[in-house]
Amino acid sequence: MSKNLHIDWIACDGRGLCSELLPALLGRDEWGYPLVREPQNGDGSNLSIAASDEAAAADAVQLCPVRALRLDASHQR
């Protein structure tokens, strides 16, 4: 079972901390909002997290000042 990082675009205010903690997975637009580097099926709100990135993703969720991130279990078939 892998993890899924969800970005709540309504809550996000573009501080860019998540992209600093997950630079291989998230870029930033000119306003500081995160951009999923490799969106799956055009979905820029959800990102599959590899086991090697789970600690950094958990840090990003915990440190996000506006709580715009959520880490959930992802069920892949």
N, CA, C, O and CB atoms as a CASP TS submission, in Angstrom:
PFRMAT TS
TARGET T0000
AUTHOR 0000-0000-0000
METHOD Language model
MODEL 1
PARENT N/A
ATOM      1  N   MET     1       0.850  -1.177   0.000  1.00  0.00           N
ATOM      2  CA  MET     1       0.000   0.000   0.000  1.00  0.00           C
ATOM      3  C   MET     1       0.897   1.242   0.000  1.00  0.00           C
ATOM      4  O   MET     1       1.814   1.355   0.813  1.00  0.00           O
ATOM      5  CB  MET     1      -0.968  -0.003   1.231  1.00  0.00           C
ATOM      6  N   SER     2       0.625   2.159  -0.909  1.00  0.00           N
ATOM      7  CA  SER     2       1.382   3.409  -0.962  1.00  0.00           C
ATOM      8  C   SER     2       0.561   4.527  -0.347  1.00  0.00           C
ATOM      9  O   SER     2      -0.574   4.317   0.082  1.00  0.00           O
ATOM     10  CB  SER     2       1.773   3.760  -2.417  1.00  0.00           C
ATOM     11  N   LYS     3       1.137   5.704  -0.309  1.00  0.00           N
ATOM     12  CA  LYS     3       0.450   6.872   0.235  1.00  0.00           C
ATOM     13  C   LYS     3       0.102   7.824  -0.901  1.00  0.00           C
ATOM     14  O   LYS     3       0.740   7.824  -1.954  1.00  0.00           O
ATOM     15  CB  LYS     3       1.323   7.587   1.302  1.00  0.00           C
ATOM     16  N   ASN     4      -0.916   8.627  -0.665  1.00  0.00           N
ATOM     17  CA  ASN     4      -1.379   9.627  -1.612  1.00  0.00           C
ATOM     18  C   ASN     4      -1.344  10.986  -0.919  1.00  0.00           C
ATOM     19  O   ASN     4      -1.899  11.149   0.168  1.00  0.00           O
ATOM     20  CB  ASN     4      -2.815   9.292  -2.136  1.00  0.00           C
ATOM     21  N   LEU     5      -0.692  11.959  -1.550  1.00  0.00           N
ATOM     22  CA  LEU     5      -0.659  13.319  -1.026  1.00  0.00           C
ATOM     23  C   LEU     5      -1.727  14.122  -1.757  1.00  0.00           C
ATOM     24  O   LEU     5      -1.706  14.224  -2.984  1.00  0.00           O
ATOM     25  CB  LEU     5       0.762  13.970  -1.195  1.00  0.00           C
ATOM     26  N   HIS     6      -2.648  14.684  -1.009  1.00  0.00           N
ATOM     27  CA  HIS     6      -3.725  15.489  -1.593  1.00  0.00           C
ATOM     28  C   HIS     6      -3.465  16.961  -1.292  1.00  0.00           C
ATOM     29  O   HIS     6      -3.162  17.326  -0.156  1.00  0.00           O
ATOM     30  CB  HIS     6      -5.119  15.050  -1.041  1.00  0.00           C
ATOM     31  N   ILE     7      -3.586  17.804  -2.321  1.00  0.00           N
ATOM     32  CA  ILE     7      -3.435  19.257  -2.171  1.00  0.00           C
ATOM     33  C   ILE     7      -4.815  19.884  -2.222  1.00  0.00           C
ATOM     34  O   ILE     7      -5.544  19.717  -3.200  1.00  0.00           O
ATOM     35  CB  ILE     7      -2.506  19.859  -3.282  1.00  0.00           C
ATOM     36  N   ASP     8      -5.175  20.604  -1.172  1.00  0.00           N
ATOM     37  CA  ASP     8      -6.450  21.327  -1.104  1.00  0.00           C
ATOM     38  C   ASP     8      -6.208  22.729  -1.664  1.00  0.00           C
ATOM     39  O   ASP     8      -5.678  23.601  -0.975  1.00  0.00           O
ATOM     40  CB  ASP     8      -7.013  21.386   0.381  1.00  0.00           C
ATOM     41  N   TRP     9      -6.602  22.932  -2.919  1.00  0.00           N
ATOM     42  CA  TRP     9      -6.325  24.204  -3.590  1.00  0.00           C
ATOM     43  C   TRP     9      -7.068  25.382  -2.975  1.00  0.00           C
ATOM     44  O   TRP     9      -6.614  26.521  -3.085  1.00  0.00           O
ATOM     45  CB  TRP     9      -6.682  24.099  -5.045  1.00  0.00           C
ATOM     46  N   ILE    10      -8.182  25.133  -2.341  1.00  0.00           N
ATOM     47  CA  ILE    10      -8.927  26.224  -1.684  1.00  0.00           C
ATOM     48  C   ILE    10      -8.157  26.737  -0.479  1.00  0.00           C
ATOM     49  O   ILE    10      -8.117  27.942  -0.232  1.00  0.00           O
ATOM     50  CB  ILE    10     -10.337  25.747  -1.251  1.00  0.00           C
ATOM     51  N   ALA    11      -7.546  25.829   0.273  1.00  0.00           N
ATOM     52  CA  ALA    11      -6.809  26.215   1.479  1.00  0.00           C
ATOM     53  C   ALA    11      -5.406  26.745   1.170  1.00  0.00           C
ATOM     54  O   ALA    11      -4.891  27.588   1.905  1.00  0.00           O
ATOM     55  CB  ALA    11      -6.707  25.029   2.418  1.00  0.00           C
ATOM     56  N   CYS    12      -4.784  26.258   0.090  1.00  0.00           N
ATOM     57  CA  CYS    12      -3.398  26.613  -0.222  1.00  0.00           C
ATOM     58  C   CYS    12      -3.269  28.103  -0.510  1.00  0.00           C
ATOM     59  O   CYS    12      -4.085  28.688  -1.222  1.00  0.00           O
ATOM     60  CB  CYS    12      -2.893  25.800  -1.421  1.00  0.00           C
ATOM     61  N   ASP    13      -2.216  28.712   0.064  1.00  0.00           N
ATOM     62  CA  ASP    13      -1.975  30.121  -0.237  1.00  0.00           C
ATOM     63  C   ASP    13      -0.597  30.357  -0.855  1.00  0.00           C
ATOM     64  O   ASP    13      -0.106  31.485  -0.889  1.00  0.00           O
ATOM     65  CB  ASP    13      -2.117  30.949   1.023  1.00  0.00           C
ATOM     66  N   GLY    14       0.019  29.276  -1.342  1.00  0.00           N
ATOM     67  CA  GLY    14       1.229  29.406  -2.145  1.00  0.00           C
ATOM     68  C   GLY    14       2.491  29.772  -1.399  1.00  0.00           C
ATOM     69  O   GLY    14       3.305  30.530  -1.927  1.00  0.00           O
ATOM     70  N   ARG    15       2.687  29.274  -0.211  1.00  0.00           N
ATOM     71  CA  ARG    15       3.918  29.575   0.522  1.00  0.00           C
ATOM     72  C   ARG    15       5.105  28.770   0.020  1.00  0.00           C
ATOM     73  O   ARG    15       6.250  29.189   0.191  1.00  0.00           O
ATOM     74  CB  ARG    15       3.719  29.313   1.997  1.00  0.00           C
ATOM     75  N   GLY    16       4.849  27.607  -0.603  1.00  0.00           N
ATOM     76  CA  GLY    16       5.904  26.841  -1.251  1.00  0.00           C
ATOM     77  C   GLY    16       6.704  25.902  -0.374  1.00  0.00           C
ATOM     78  O   GLY    16       7.661  25.291  -0.850  1.00  0.00           O
ATOM     79  N   LEU    17       6.346  25.767   0.880  1.00  0.00           N
ATOM     80  CA  LEU    17       7.093  24.881   1.774  1.00  0.00           C
ATOM     81  C   LEU    17       7.054  23.437   1.289  1.00  0.00           C
ATOM     82  O   LEU    17       8.063  22.736   1.361  1.00  0.00           O
ATOM     83  CB  LEU    17       6.535  24.968   3.194  1.00  0.00           C
ATOM     84  N   CYS    18       5.913  22.987   0.799  1.00  0.00           N
ATOM     85  CA  CYS    18       5.797  21.600   0.341  1.00  0.00           C
ATOM     86  C   CYS    18       6.739  21.320  -0.826  1.00  0.00           C
ATOM     87  O   CYS    18       7.323  20.240  -0.907  1.00  0.00           O
ATOM     88  CB  CYS    18       4.353  21.294  -0.070  1.00  0.00           C
ATOM     89  N   SER    19       6.888  22.279  -1.719  1.00  0.00           N
ATOM     90  CA  SER    19       7.781  22.061  -2.859  1.00  0.00           C
ATOM     91  C   SER    19       9.243  22.074  -2.428  1.00  0.00           C
ATOM     92  O   SER    19      10.085  21.478  -3.100  1.00  0.00           O
ATOM     93  CB  SER    19       7.545  23.124  -3.932  1.00  0.00           C
ATOM     94  N   GLU    20       9.555  22.736  -1.332  1.00  0.00           N
ATOM     95  CA  GLU    20      10.914  22.698  -0.800  1.00  0.00           C
ATOM     96  C   GLU    20      11.209  21.349  -0.153  1.00  0.00           C
ATOM     97  O   GLU    20      12.337  20.861  -0.224  1.00  0.00           O
ATOM     98  CB  GLU    20      11.122  23.828   0.215  1.00  0.00           C
ATOM     99  N   LEU    21      10.208  20.745   0.474  1.00  0.00           N
ATOM    100  CA  LEU    21      10.387  19.462   1.137  1.00  0.00           C
ATOM    101  C   LEU    21      10.313  18.289   0.165  1.00  0.00           C
ATOM    102  O   LEU    21      10.873  17.227   0.438  1.00  0.00           O
ATOM    103  CB  LEU    21       9.349  19.296   2.216  1.00  0.00           C
ATOM    104  N   LEU    22       9.633  18.465  -0.959  1.00  0.00           N
ATOM    105  CA  LEU    22       9.466  17.404  -1.963  1.00  0.00           C
ATOM    106  C   LEU    22       9.862  17.913  -3.350  1.00  0.00           C
ATOM    107  O   LEU    22       9.046  17.877  -4.270  1.00  0.00           O
ATOM    108  CB  LEU    22       8.000  16.893  -1.979  1.00  0.00           C
ATOM    109  N   PRO    23      11.100  18.388  -3.516  1.00  0.00           N
ATOM    110  CA  PRO    23      11.482  19.014  -4.788  1.00  0.00           C
ATOM    111  C   PRO    23      11.449  18.087  -5.998  1.00  0.00           C
ATOM    112  O   PRO    23      11.267  18.559  -7.121  1.00  0.00           O
ATOM    113  CB  PRO    23      12.846  19.577  -4.662  1.00  0.00           C
ATOM    114  N   ALA    24      11.619  16.794  -5.803  1.00  0.00           N
ATOM    115  CA  ALA    24      11.578  15.868  -6.940  1.00  0.00           C
ATOM    116  C   ALA    24      10.151  15.628  -7.419  1.00  0.00           C
ATOM    117  O   ALA    24       9.935  15.202  -8.554  1.00  0.00           O
ATOM    118  CB  ALA    24      12.227  14.539  -6.563  1.00  0.00           C
ATOM    119  N   LEU    25       9.173  15.902  -6.549  1.00  0.00           N
ATOM    120  CA  LEU    25       7.768  15.628  -6.878  1.00  0.00           C
ATOM    121  C   LEU    25       6.955  16.878  -7.167  1.00  0.00           C
ATOM    122  O   LEU    25       6.007  16.841  -7.952  1.00  0.00           O
ATOM    123  CB  LEU    25       7.124  14.876  -5.756  1.00  0.00           C
ATOM    124  N   LEU    26       7.325  17.990  -6.531  1.00  0.00           N
ATOM    125  CA  LEU    26       6.559  19.225  -6.663  1.00  0.00           C
ATOM    126  C   LEU    26       7.447  20.373  -7.115  1.00  0.00           C
ATOM    127  O   LEU    26       8.532  20.588  -6.574  1.00  0.00           O
ATOM    128  CB  LEU    26       5.881  19.575  -5.341  1.00  0.00           C
ATOM    129  N   GLY    27       6.976  21.102  -8.106  1.00  0.00           N
ATOM    130  CA  GLY    27       7.623  22.339  -8.514  1.00  0.00           C
ATOM    131  C   GLY    27       6.799  23.490  -7.950  1.00  0.00           C
ATOM    132  O   GLY    27       5.950  23.287  -7.082  1.00  0.00           O
ATOM    133  N   ARG    28       7.050  24.686  -8.442  1.00  0.00           N
ATOM    134  CA  ARG    28       6.312  25.865  -7.986  1.00  0.00           C
ATOM    135  C   ARG    28       6.021  26.771  -9.174  1.00  0.00           C
ATOM    136  O   ARG    28       6.852  26.938 -10.067  1.00  0.00           O
ATOM    137  CB  ARG    28       7.107  26.634  -6.894  1.00  0.00           C
ATOM    138  N   ASP    29       4.826  27.351  -9.168  1.00  0.00           N
ATOM    139  CA  ASP    29       4.543  28.329 -10.220  1.00  0.00           C
ATOM    140  C   ASP    29       5.089  29.688  -9.777  1.00  0.00           C
ATOM    141  O   ASP    29       5.684  29.800  -8.705  1.00  0.00           O
ATOM    142  CB  ASP    29       3.001  28.412 -10.523  1.00  0.00           C
ATOM    143  N   GLU    30       4.886  30.710 -10.595  1.00  0.00           N
ATOM    144  CA  GLU    30       5.461  32.025 -10.281  1.00  0.00           C
ATOM    145  C   GLU    30       4.869  32.680  -9.037  1.00  0.00           C
ATOM    146  O   GLU    30       5.433  33.650  -8.529  1.00  0.00           O
ATOM    147  CB  GLU    30       5.274  32.944 -11.448  1.00  0.00           C
ATOM    148  N   TRP    31       3.749  32.171  -8.537  1.00  0.00           N
ATOM    149  CA  TRP    31       3.140  32.716  -7.326  1.00  0.00           C
ATOM    150  C   TRP    31       3.445  31.870  -6.092  1.00  0.00           C
ATOM    151  O   TRP    31       3.002  32.194  -4.990  1.00  0.00           O
ATOM    152  CB  TRP    31       1.640  32.831  -7.509  1.00  0.00           C
ATOM    153  N   GLY    32       4.200  30.785  -6.275  1.00  0.00           N
ATOM    154  CA  GLY    32       4.574  29.937  -5.150  1.00  0.00           C
ATOM    155  C   GLY    32       3.693  28.718  -4.937  1.00  0.00           C
ATOM    156  O   GLY    32       3.947  27.922  -4.033  1.00  0.00           O
ATOM    157  N   TYR    33       2.659  28.561  -5.756  1.00  0.00           N
ATOM    158  CA  TYR    33       1.764  27.412  -5.602  1.00  0.00           C
ATOM    159  C   TYR    33       2.443  26.148  -6.121  1.00  0.00           C
ATOM    160  O   TYR    33       3.175  26.198  -7.109  1.00  0.00           O
ATOM    161  CB  TYR    33       0.426  27.653  -6.347  1.00  0.00           C
ATOM    162  N   PRO    34       2.202  25.012  -5.458  1.00  0.00           N
ATOM    163  CA  PRO    34       2.852  23.771  -5.882  1.00  0.00           C
ATOM    164  C   PRO    34       2.298  23.253  -7.202  1.00  0.00           C
ATOM    165  O   PRO    34       1.109  23.376  -7.497  1.00  0.00           O
ATOM    166  CB  PRO    34       2.696  22.710  -4.812  1.00  0.00           C
ATOM    167  N   LEU    35       3.194  22.672  -7.981  1.00  0.00           N
ATOM    168  CA  LEU    35       2.826  22.028  -9.234  1.00  0.00           C
ATOM    169  C   LEU    35       3.331  20.595  -9.179  1.00  0.00           C
ATOM    170  O   LEU    35       4.513  20.356  -8.936  1.00  0.00           O
ATOM    171  CB  LEU    35       3.410  22.795 -10.472  1.00  0.00           C
ATOM    172  N   VAL    36       2.442  19.651  -9.403  1.00  0.00           N
ATOM    173  CA  VAL    36       2.845  18.249  -9.455  1.00  0.00           C
ATOM    174  C   VAL    36       3.686  18.069 -10.710  1.00  0.00           C
ATOM    175  O   VAL    36       3.224  18.356 -11.814  1.00  0.00           O
ATOM    176  CB  VAL    36       1.600  17.281  -9.451  1.00  0.00           C
ATOM    177  N   ARG    37       4.902  17.602 -10.548  1.00  0.00           N
ATOM    178  CA  ARG    37       5.824  17.476 -11.688  1.00  0.00           C
ATOM    179  C   ARG    37       5.342  16.458 -12.719  1.00  0.00           C
ATOM    180  O   ARG    37       5.509  16.667 -13.921  1.00  0.00           O
ATOM    181  CB  ARG    37       7.208  17.081 -11.195  1.00  0.00           C
ATOM    182  N   GLU    38       4.749  15.365 -12.261  1.00  0.00           N
ATOM    183  CA  GLU    38       4.251  14.339 -13.178  1.00  0.00           C
ATOM    184  C   GLU    38       2.813  13.976 -12.819  1.00  0.00           C
ATOM    185  O   GLU    38       2.573  12.944 -12.191  1.00  0.00           O
ATOM    186  CB  GLU    38       5.154  13.079 -13.139  1.00  0.00           C
ATOM    187  N   PRO    39       1.842  14.825 -13.218  1.00  0.00           N
ATOM    188  CA  PRO    39       0.441  14.538 -12.895  1.00  0.00           C
ATOM    189  C   PRO    39      -0.019  13.227 -13.532  1.00  0.00           C
ATOM    190  O   PRO    39       0.355  12.905 -14.659  1.00  0.00           O
ATOM    191  CB  PRO    39      -0.458  15.690 -13.360  1.00  0.00           C
ATOM    192  N   GLN    40      -0.822  12.492 -12.804  1.00  0.00           N
ATOM    193  CA  GLN    40      -1.381  11.246 -13.322  1.00  0.00           C
ATOM    194  C   GLN    40      -2.791  11.510 -13.809  1.00  0.00           C
ATOM    195  O   GLN    40      -3.644  11.960 -13.044  1.00  0.00           O
ATOM    196  CB  GLN    40      -1.369  10.129 -12.244  1.00  0.00           C
ATOM    197  N   ASN    41      -3.039  11.233 -15.077  1.00  0.00           N
ATOM    198  CA  ASN    41      -4.354  11.454 -15.686  1.00  0.00           C
ATOM    199  C   ASN    41      -4.804  12.902 -15.554  1.00  0.00           C
ATOM    200  O   ASN    41      -5.997  13.168 -15.410  1.00  0.00           O
ATOM    201  CB  ASN    41      -5.387  10.535 -15.051  1.00  0.00           C
ATOM    202  N   GLY    42      -3.867  13.833 -15.602  1.00  0.00           N
ATOM    203  CA  GLY    42      -4.197  15.247 -15.522  1.00  0.00           C
ATOM    204  C   GLY    42      -4.592  15.734 -14.141  1.00  0.00           C
ATOM    205  O   GLY    42      -5.055  16.864 -13.990  1.00  0.00           O
ATOM    206  N   ASP    43      -4.413  14.894 -13.133  1.00  0.00           N
ATOM    207  CA  ASP    43      -4.811  15.246 -11.768  1.00  0.00           C
ATOM    208  C   ASP    43      -3.656  15.914 -11.041  1.00  0.00           C
ATOM    209  O   ASP    43      -2.691  15.253 -10.658  1.00  0.00           O
ATOM    210  CB  ASP    43      -5.278  13.998 -10.994  1.00  0.00           C
ATOM    211  N   GLY    44      -3.754  17.212 -10.852  1.00  0.00           N
ATOM    212  CA  GLY    44      -2.719  17.956 -10.142  1.00  0.00           C
ATOM    213  C   GLY    44      -3.006  18.118  -8.669  1.00  0.00           C
ATOM    214  O   GLY    44      -2.302  18.856  -7.979  1.00  0.00           O
ATOM    215  N   SER    45      -4.032  17.441  -8.171  1.00  0.00           N
ATOM    216  CA  SER    45      -4.395  17.559  -6.759  1.00  0.00           C
ATOM    217  C   SER    45      -3.967  16.361  -5.930  1.00  0.00           C
ATOM    218  O   SER    45      -3.892  16.453  -4.705  1.00  0.00           O
ATOM    219  CB  SER    45      -5.876  17.745  -6.630  1.00  0.00           C
ATOM    220  N   ASN    46      -3.687  15.248  -6.575  1.00  0.00           N
ATOM    221  CA  ASN    46      -3.318  14.027  -5.868  1.00  0.00           C
ATOM    222  C   ASN    46      -2.030  13.473  -6.443  1.00  0.00           C
ATOM    223  O   ASN    46      -1.831  13.446  -7.657  1.00  0.00           O
ATOM    224  CB  ASN    46      -4.442  12.979  -5.953  1.00  0.00           C
ATOM    225  N   LEU    47      -1.163  13.033  -5.553  1.00  0.00           N
ATOM    226  CA  LEU    47       0.153  12.578  -5.948  1.00  0.00           C
ATOM    227  C   LEU    47       0.495  11.304  -5.198  1.00  0.00           C
ATOM    228  O   LEU    47       0.438  11.270  -3.969  1.00  0.00           O
ATOM    229  CB  LEU    47       1.207  13.663  -5.691  1.00  0.00           C
ATOM    230  N   SER    48       0.850  10.261  -5.926  1.00  0.00           N
ATOM    231  CA  SER    48       1.284   9.016  -5.292  1.00  0.00           C
ATOM    232  C   SER    48       2.673   9.233  -4.712  1.00  0.00           C
ATOM    233  O   SER    48       3.561   9.765  -5.378  1.00  0.00           O
ATOM    234  CB  SER    48       1.281   7.825  -6.309  1.00  0.00           C
ATOM    235  N   ILE    49       2.849   8.817  -3.467  1.00  0.00           N
ATOM    236  CA  ILE    49       4.108   9.004  -2.758  1.00  0.00           C
ATOM    237  C   ILE    49       4.795   7.659  -2.583  1.00  0.00           C
ATOM    238  O   ILE    49       4.203   6.722  -2.049  1.00  0.00           O
ATOM    239  CB  ILE    49       3.877   9.682  -1.387  1.00  0.00           C
ATOM    240  N   ALA    50       6.033   7.561  -3.028  1.00  0.00           N
ATOM    241  CA  ALA    50       6.824   6.342  -2.841  1.00  0.00           C
ATOM    242  C   ALA    50       7.233   6.231  -1.372  1.00  0.00           C
ATOM    243  O   ALA    50       7.284   7.228  -0.653  1.00  0.00           O
ATOM    244  CB  ALA    50       8.083   6.341  -3.769  1.00  0.00           C
ATOM    245  N   ALA    51       7.517   5.024  -0.949  1.00  0.00           N
ATOM    246  CA  ALA    51       7.928   4.785   0.441  1.00  0.00           C
ATOM    247  C   ALA    51       9.127   5.647   0.821  1.00  0.00           C
ATOM    248  O   ALA    51       9.227   6.100   1.961  1.00  0.00           O
ATOM    249  CB  ALA    51       8.263   3.302   0.652  1.00  0.00           C
ATOM    250  N   SER    52      10.030   5.875  -0.116  1.00  0.00           N
ATOM    251  CA  SER    52      11.230   6.673   0.160  1.00  0.00           C
ATOM    252  C   SER    52      10.917   8.153   0.401  1.00  0.00           C
ATOM    253  O   SER    52      11.737   8.867   0.978  1.00  0.00           O
ATOM    254  CB  SER    52      12.207   6.544  -0.996  1.00  0.00           C
ATOM    255  N   ASP    53       9.752   8.620  -0.028  1.00  0.00           N
ATOM    256  CA  ASP    53       9.361  10.021   0.148  1.00  0.00           C
ATOM    257  C   ASP    53       8.313  10.219   1.239  1.00  0.00           C
ATOM    258  O   ASP    53       7.893  11.348   1.490  1.00  0.00           O
ATOM    259  CB  ASP    53       8.836  10.569  -1.152  1.00  0.00           C
ATOM    260  N   GLU    54       7.886   9.142   1.889  1.00  0.00           N
ATOM    261  CA  GLU    54       6.813   9.254   2.878  1.00  0.00           C
ATOM    262  C   GLU    54       7.170  10.161   4.049  1.00  0.00           C
ATOM    263  O   GLU    54       6.321  10.927   4.506  1.00  0.00           O
ATOM    264  CB  GLU    54       6.458   7.889   3.397  1.00  0.00           C
ATOM    265  N   ALA    55       8.395  10.095   4.542  1.00  0.00           N
ATOM    266  CA  ALA    55       8.787  10.938   5.681  1.00  0.00           C
ATOM    267  C   ALA    55       8.740  12.416   5.299  1.00  0.00           C
ATOM    268  O   ALA    55       8.240  13.235   6.069  1.00  0.00           O
ATOM    269  CB  ALA    55      10.204  10.562   6.172  1.00  0.00           C
ATOM    270  N   ALA    56       9.254  12.767   4.118  1.00  0.00           N
ATOM    271  CA  ALA    56       9.226  14.160   3.663  1.00  0.00           C
ATOM    272  C   ALA    56       7.794  14.625   3.428  1.00  0.00           C
ATOM    273  O   ALA    56       7.455  15.770   3.726  1.00  0.00           O
ATOM    274  CB  ALA    56      10.053  14.324   2.377  1.00  0.00           C
ATOM    275  N   ALA    57       6.946  13.734   2.889  1.00  0.00           N
ATOM    276  CA  ALA    57       5.543  14.088   2.665  1.00  0.00           C
ATOM    277  C   ALA    57       4.829  14.313   3.998  1.00  0.00           C
ATOM    278  O   ALA    57       4.031  15.241   4.126  1.00  0.00           O
ATOM    279  CB  ALA    57       4.826  12.985   1.853  1.00  0.00           C
ATOM    280  N   ALA    58       5.113  13.472   4.983  1.00  0.00           N
ATOM    281  CA  ALA    58       4.516  13.643   6.312  1.00  0.00           C
ATOM    282  C   ALA    58       4.974  14.962   6.935  1.00  0.00           C
ATOM    283  O   ALA    58       4.184  15.648   7.583  1.00  0.00           O
ATOM    284  CB  ALA    58       4.888  12.456   7.235  1.00  0.00           C
ATOM    285  N   ASP    59       6.245  15.320   6.742  1.00  0.00           N
ATOM    286  CA  ASP    59       6.745  16.610   7.235  1.00  0.00           C
ATOM    287  C   ASP    59       6.017  17.762   6.549  1.00  0.00           C
ATOM    288  O   ASP    59       5.639  18.734   7.203  1.00  0.00           O
ATOM    289  CB  ASP    59       8.269  16.728   7.004  1.00  0.00           C
ATOM    290  N   ALA    60       5.819  17.657   5.235  1.00  0.00           N
ATOM    291  CA  ALA    60       5.126  18.713   4.494  1.00  0.00           C
ATOM    292  C   ALA    60       3.705  18.901   5.012  1.00  0.00           C
ATOM    293  O   ALA    60       3.243  20.031   5.171  1.00  0.00           O
ATOM    294  CB  ALA    60       5.100  18.388   2.996  1.00  0.00           C
ATOM    295  N   VAL    61       3.014  17.796   5.275  1.00  0.00           N
ATOM    296  CA  VAL    61       1.648  17.870   5.810  1.00  0.00           C
ATOM    297  C   VAL    61       1.659  18.546   7.173  1.00  0.00           C
ATOM    298  O   VAL    61       0.847  19.430   7.446  1.00  0.00           O
ATOM    299  CB  VAL    61       1.017  16.459   5.917  1.00  0.00           C
ATOM    300  N   GLN    62       2.577  18.127   8.015  1.00  0.00           N
ATOM    301  CA  GLN    62       2.629  18.647   9.381  1.00  0.00           C
ATOM    302  C   GLN    62       3.049  20.120   9.429  1.00  0.00           C
ATOM    303  O   GLN    62       2.578  20.875  10.279  1.00  0.00           O
ATOM    304  CB  GLN    62       3.589  17.814  10.214  1.00  0.00           C
ATOM    305  N   LEU    63       3.932  20.522   8.519  1.00  0.00           N
ATOM    306  CA  LEU    63       4.472  21.882   8.554  1.00  0.00           C
ATOM    307  C   LEU    63       3.705  22.891   7.711  1.00  0.00           C
ATOM    308  O   LEU    63       3.963  24.091   7.800  1.00  0.00           O
ATOM    309  CB  LEU    63       5.881  21.859   8.104  1.00  0.00           C
ATOM    310  N   CYS    64       2.764  22.423   6.894  1.00  0.00           N
ATOM    311  CA  CYS    64       1.990  23.353   6.069  1.00  0.00           C
ATOM    312  C   CYS    64       1.241  24.338   6.983  1.00  0.00           C
ATOM    313  O   CYS    64       0.416  23.920   7.796  1.00  0.00           O
ATOM    314  CB  CYS    64       0.986  22.577   5.143  1.00  0.00           C
ATOM    315  N   PRO    65       1.521  25.631   6.854  1.00  0.00           N
ATOM    316  CA  PRO    65       0.927  26.602   7.775  1.00  0.00           C
ATOM    317  C   PRO    65      -0.587  26.774   7.630  1.00  0.00           C
ATOM    318  O   PRO    65      -1.239  27.289   8.538  1.00  0.00           O
ATOM    319  CB  PRO    65       1.583  27.923   7.579  1.00  0.00           C
ATOM    320  N   VAL    66      -1.148  26.348   6.496  1.00  0.00           N
ATOM    321  CA  VAL    66      -2.589  26.507   6.296  1.00  0.00           C
ATOM    322  C   VAL    66      -3.310  25.164   6.189  1.00  0.00           C
ATOM    323  O   VAL    66      -4.491  25.113   5.845  1.00  0.00           O
ATOM    324  CB  VAL    66      -2.851  27.328   5.047  1.00  0.00           C
ATOM    325  N   ARG    67      -2.596  24.083   6.484  1.00  0.00           N
ATOM    326  CA  ARG    67      -3.168  22.726   6.477  1.00  0.00           C
ATOM    327  C   ARG    67      -3.829  22.385   5.140  1.00  0.00           C
ATOM    328  O   ARG    67      -4.944  21.866   5.093  1.00  0.00           O
ATOM    329  CB  ARG    67      -4.192  22.583   7.605  1.00  0.00           C
ATOM    330  N   ALA    68      -3.113  22.689   4.059  1.00  0.00           N
ATOM    331  CA  ALA    68      -3.640  22.451   2.717  1.00  0.00           C
ATOM    332  C   ALA    68      -3.240  21.085   2.157  1.00  0.00           C
ATOM    333  O   ALA    68      -3.549  20.772   1.007  1.00  0.00           O
ATOM    334  CB  ALA    68      -3.165  23.540   1.781  1.00  0.00           C
ATOM    335  N   LEU    69      -2.554  20.273   2.963  1.00  0.00           N
ATOM    336  CA  LEU    69      -2.102  18.965   2.506  1.00  0.00           C
ATOM    337  C   LEU    69      -2.670  17.868   3.387  1.00  0.00           C
ATOM    338  O   LEU    69      -2.885  18.047   4.586  1.00  0.00           O
ATOM    339  CB  LEU    69      -0.574  18.895   2.492  1.00  0.00           C
ATOM    340  N   ARG    70      -2.910  16.716   2.747  1.00  0.00           N
ATOM    341  CA  ARG    70      -3.393  15.535   3.489  1.00  0.00           C
ATOM    342  C   ARG    70      -2.698  14.310   2.916  1.00  0.00           C
ATOM    343  O   ARG    70      -2.549  14.190   1.700  1.00  0.00           O
ATOM    344  CB  ARG    70      -4.967  15.388   3.399  1.00  0.00           C
ATOM    345  N   LEU    71      -2.279  13.412   3.774  1.00  0.00           N
ATOM    346  CA  LEU    71      -1.630  12.175   3.362  1.00  0.00           C
ATOM    347  C   LEU    71      -2.542  11.018   3.710  1.00  0.00           C
ATOM    348  O   LEU    71      -2.867  10.799   4.877  1.00  0.00           O
ATOM    349  CB  LEU    71      -0.239  12.010   4.034  1.00  0.00           C
ATOM    350  N   ASP    72      -2.954  10.277   2.692  1.00  0.00           N
ATOM    351  CA  ASP    72      -3.892   9.162   2.868  1.00  0.00           C
ATOM    352  C   ASP    72      -3.266   7.882   2.332  1.00  0.00           C
ATOM    353  O   ASP    72      -2.337   7.915   1.525  1.00  0.00           O
ATOM    354  CB  ASP    72      -5.242   9.449   2.151  1.00  0.00           C
ATOM    355  N   ALA    73      -3.791   6.761   2.793  1.00  0.00           N
ATOM    356  CA  ALA    73      -3.420   5.468   2.218  1.00  0.00           C
ATOM    357  C   ALA    73      -4.048   5.379   0.834  1.00  0.00           C
ATOM    358  O   ALA    73      -5.204   5.756   0.641  1.00  0.00           O
ATOM    359  CB  ALA    73      -3.884   4.272   3.133  1.00  0.00           C
ATOM    360  N   SER    74      -3.296   4.890  -0.105  1.00  0.00           N
ATOM    361  CA  SER    74      -3.758   4.753  -1.480  1.00  0.00           C
ATOM    362  C   SER    74      -3.860   3.263  -1.792  1.00  0.00           C
ATOM    363  O   SER    74      -2.913   2.510  -1.562  1.00  0.00           O
ATOM    364  CB  SER    74      -2.796   5.484  -2.484  1.00  0.00           C
ATOM    365  N   HIS    75      -4.984   2.849  -2.304  1.00  0.00           N
ATOM    366  CA  HIS    75      -5.196   1.448  -2.657  1.00  0.00           C
ATOM    367  C   HIS    75      -5.008   1.303  -4.154  1.00  0.00           C
ATOM    368  O   HIS    75      -5.854   1.735  -4.936  1.00  0.00           O
ATOM    369  CB  HIS    75      -6.611   0.955  -2.220  1.00  0.00           C
ATOM    370  N   GLN    76      -3.892   0.692  -4.557  1.00  0.00           N
ATOM    371  CA  GLN    76      -3.628   0.493  -5.973  1.00  0.00           C
ATOM    372  C   GLN    76      -3.992  -0.926  -6.368  1.00  0.00           C
ATOM    373  O   GLN    76      -3.806  -1.863  -5.592  1.00  0.00           O
ATOM    374  CB  GLN    76      -2.156   0.786  -6.304  1.00  0.00           C
ATOM    375  N   ARG    77      -4.503  -1.080  -7.561  1.00  0.00           N
ATOM    376  CA  ARG    77      -4.881  -2.395  -8.072  1.00  0.00           C
ATOM    377  C   ARG    77      -3.831  -2.906  -9.002  1.00  0.00           C
ATOM    378  O   ARG    77      -3.965  -4.005  -9.540  1.00  0.00           O
ATOM    379  CB  ARG    77      -6.224  -2.350  -8.776  1.00  0.00           C
TER
END
